[in-house]
Amino acid sequence: MTPGSTVRSRLTLTPNRALIALSVVFLPVLIGLGFWQLERAEQKRTVLQQVQQRQASAPVELSEAALTGLQPYTRVIARGEFDNKHIWLLDNRQRDGQTGFEVVQIFKLDNQQNILVNRGWLLGDVSRTQLPQVPMLNGKISLFAQLYPVTSHPLLSAKAEKSGWPRIITEVDVDQMAEDVGQPLAEGVLKIDEASPGALRTGWQAVNMMPERHTGYALQWFGLASALVVLTLFANTNLATLWRHNRHKDVTDNNK
């Protein structure tokens, strides 16, 4: 073996400080994002399991149960009447690629509690110059629904730009909406069943992204982390040279 071949077959380190610093900063971030997506996937599986279990249970009569004691996604029967004066339109809600609004109203229960009900979706005017006509429902009714938790998003708001009714908002905020009407509202929102009186187009989804998609995103983040590790190793060592040398040696040996 010649001295040159000995040098070529030995792993050597040639630090690239800029790339090492980049890896030190971004590698934990990429790995953290991957585990976060896995955590989100597990959360979504838990939610879907809860929905499946509670959909199989008999509905709870809201007039006989305290709303504060109900679990999310519980099926309920609500008896009372809609408040047709105060209507909120949740903006930028889509069905089949079309943009519209979801209609949220107060439902006055027979037990004197008030709770928000999402009646479903209406097609909206793209220019927003004309609001959809909301079909009104008067008098006492019984409706079937599911109790959904209310989530918040930092970029969305329940504060309307105009003070009249109906009001266009971008998310449900029970406290803000209670302030709008000057009366207390129960926590959560009922999403009405398609067969119930007053239902518009429903098609509810308990989660906005399935667990499998979160898992796919996690694999992408882990893949980027792996690529960064490989890039760092090749950029700071002579691994590429060793690999080419060994490959050339194998080809030469096979041709003998």
C-alpha positions in Angstrom: 0.0 0.0 0.0 1.4 3.4 -1.0 1.5 6.4 1.4 -1.0 8.2 -0.8 -3.6 5.4 -0.5 -3.1 5.3 3.3 -3.9 9.0 3.5 -6.9 8.6 1.3 -8.4 5.8 3.4 -8.1 7.7 6.7 -11.0 9.8 8.0 -10.0 13.4 8.5 -11.8 16.4 9.9 -11.9 19.8 8.1 -14.2 22.0 10.2 -16.5 24.4 8.4 -17.5 26.6 11.3 -20.4 28.4 9.5 -22.0 25.1 8.6 -21.4 23.6 12.0 -23.0 26.7 13.6 -26.0 26.4 11.2 -26.4 22.7 12.1 -26.2 23.4 15.9 -29.0 26.0 15.5 -31.3 24.3 13.1 -30.9 20.6 13.9 -32.8 20.8 17.3 -35.4 22.9 15.6 -36.1 20.4 12.8 -36.1 17.5 15.3 -38.4 19.5 17.6 -40.8 20.2 14.8 -40.9 16.5 13.9 -41.8 15.4 17.4 -44.4 18.3 17.6 -46.1 16.9 14.6 -46.1 13.4 16.1 -47.7 14.9 19.2 -50.3 16.7 17.1 -51.1 13.4 15.4 -51.6 11.7 18.7 -53.9 14.5 19.9 -56.0 14.2 16.7 -56.3 10.4 17.2 -57.5 11.0 20.8 -60.1 13.5 19.6 -61.3 11.2 16.8 -61.6 8.4 19.4 -63.6 10.6 21.7 -65.9 11.6 18.9 -66.5 8.0 17.9 -67.2 6.9 21.5 -69.6 9.7 22.3 -71.4 9.5 19.0 -72.3 5.9 20.0 -73.8 7.1 23.3 -77.3 8.2 23.8 -77.8 12.0 23.5 -78.0 14.0 26.7 -81.0 16.2 27.5 -79.6 19.7 28.0 -82.6 20.9 30.0 -81.7 18.2 32.6 -77.9 18.5 32.7 -75.5 21.2 33.6 -73.6 22.3 30.5 -70.4 22.7 32.5 -70.3 19.0 33.3 -70.5 17.7 29.7 -67.5 16.3 27.9 -66.5 17.7 24.5 -68.3 16.0 21.5 -71.2 14.8 23.6 -74.4 14.3 21.7 -77.2 16.4 23.1 -80.9 17.3 22.7 -81.6 21.0 23.1 -85.1 22.4 23.6 -85.8 26.0 23.3 -85.8 28.8 20.7 -83.3 30.7 18.5 -82.5 34.4 19.2 -83.1 35.7 15.7 -81.9 39.2 16.5 -78.3 38.4 17.1 -76.6 36.5 14.3 -72.9 36.1 13.6 -71.4 35.0 10.3 -68.1 33.1 10.6 -66.2 34.3 7.6 -64.0 32.4 5.1 -65.6 28.9 5.7 -65.3 26.6 2.7 -67.3 23.7 1.3 -66.3 21.9 -1.9 -63.9 24.8 -2.8 -66.6 27.5 -2.4 -66.2 30.2 0.2 -69.0 31.2 2.5 -70.1 31.7 6.1 -71.2 29.6 9.0 -74.2 30.9 10.8 -73.9 31.1 14.6 -76.9 32.1 16.8 -77.9 32.1 20.4 -80.2 29.3 21.4 -82.3 30.0 24.5 -82.8 26.8 26.4 -85.9 25.9 28.3 -83.8 25.9 31.5 -83.0 29.6 30.9 -79.4 29.0 29.8 -78.1 30.5 26.6 -75.7 28.7 24.3 -74.2 29.3 20.9 -75.4 27.1 18.0 -73.6 26.8 14.7 -76.4 26.1 12.2 -74.1 25.3 9.3 -72.8 26.9 6.1 -74.2 29.3 3.6 -72.7 30.3 0.3 -71.3 33.8 0.4 -70.8 36.6 -2.1 -67.1 36.6 -3.2 -67.0 40.5 -3.1 -68.7 40.5 0.3 -71.0 43.3 -0.9 -74.1 41.3 -0.1 -74.5 39.0 2.9 -76.4 35.8 2.6 -80.0 35.6 3.7 -80.2 33.5 6.8 -83.4 31.5 7.1 -85.2 32.3 10.4 -86.7 29.8 12.7 -89.3 31.0 15.2 -90.9 29.4 18.2 -90.0 26.4 20.4 -88.0 23.6 18.8 -86.0 20.6 19.7 -82.7 20.1 18.0 -80.0 17.4 18.0 -76.4 18.6 18.1 -72.9 17.9 19.4 -71.1 20.0 22.0 -67.8 21.2 20.6 -65.0 23.0 22.5 -64.1 26.5 21.5 -60.6 27.0 20.3 -58.7 30.2 19.6 -56.3 31.3 16.9 -54.0 34.3 17.4 -54.8 35.6 13.9 -58.6 35.3 14.2 -61.0 37.4 16.2 -64.7 37.5 17.2 -64.6 41.3 17.1 -66.7 42.6 14.3 -65.8 45.6 12.2 -69.5 46.8 12.2 -71.9 47.2 15.1 -75.0 46.1 13.2 -76.5 42.6 12.8 -75.6 40.2 11.4 -71.9 40.6 12.3 -69.0 39.1 10.4 -66.4 37.5 12.6 -63.5 35.1 12.0 -63.8 32.9 15.1 -66.1 32.0 17.9 -65.2 33.7 21.2 -67.8 33.0 23.9 -66.7 35.9 26.2 -66.6 38.4 23.3 -69.9 37.3 21.9 -71.5 37.4 25.4 -70.2 41.0 25.7 -71.8 41.8 22.3 -75.2 40.9 23.5 -74.9 41.8 27.1 -75.9 38.4 28.5 -74.0 35.3 29.7 -73.4 32.4 27.4 -72.6 28.8 28.2 -69.1 27.6 27.4 -68.8 25.7 24.1 -70.8 25.7 20.9 -73.4 23.3 19.6 -72.9 22.1 16.1 -76.3 21.2 14.8 -77.1 17.8 13.2 -78.1 17.8 9.6 -81.6 16.4 10.3 -82.4 19.0 13.0 -84.8 22.0 12.4 -82.9 25.0 11.4 -79.9 23.1 10.1 -78.1 24.5 7.0 -75.3 22.7 5.3 -73.3 20.9 8.0 -70.5 18.4 7.1 -68.7 18.9 10.4 -65.2 17.7 10.9 -63.9 17.2 14.5 -60.3 17.9 13.3 -59.1 20.1 10.6 -56.2 17.8 9.7 -56.1 14.0 9.9 -53.4 12.3 12.1 -51.8 10.7 9.0 -51.0 14.1 7.5 -49.3 15.2 10.8 -47.3 12.0 10.7 -46.3 12.8 7.1 -45.1 16.2 8.1 -43.2 14.7 10.9 -41.4 12.4 8.5 -40.5 15.4 6.3 -39.0 17.3 9.3 -37.0 14.2 10.4 -35.9 13.8 6.8 -34.6 17.4 6.6 -32.8 16.8 9.9 -31.2 13.7 8.5 -30.2 15.6 5.4 -28.6 18.3 7.5 -26.6 15.8 9.4 -25.3 14.1 6.3 -24.5 17.5 4.7 -22.6 18.5 7.8 -20.6 15.3 7.9 -19.6 15.5 4.2 -18.8 19.2 4.4 -16.6 18.8 7.5 -14.8 15.6 6.7 -13.3 13.8 3.7 -16.1 11.2 3.7 -17.0 12.1 0.1 -13.4 11.5 -1.0 -13.2 8.2 0.9 -16.5 7.1 -0.6 -15.3 7.9 -4.2 -12.0 6.2 -3.5 -13.5 3.0 -2.1 -16.0 2.9 -5.0 -13.2 3.3 -7.5 -11.2 0.6 -5.7 -14.2 -1.9 -5.8 -14.7 -1.3 -9.5 -11.0 -1.8 -10.2 -10.9 -5.0 -8.1 -14.0 -6.4 -10.0 -12.3 -5.7 -13.3 -9.2 -7.7 -12.5 
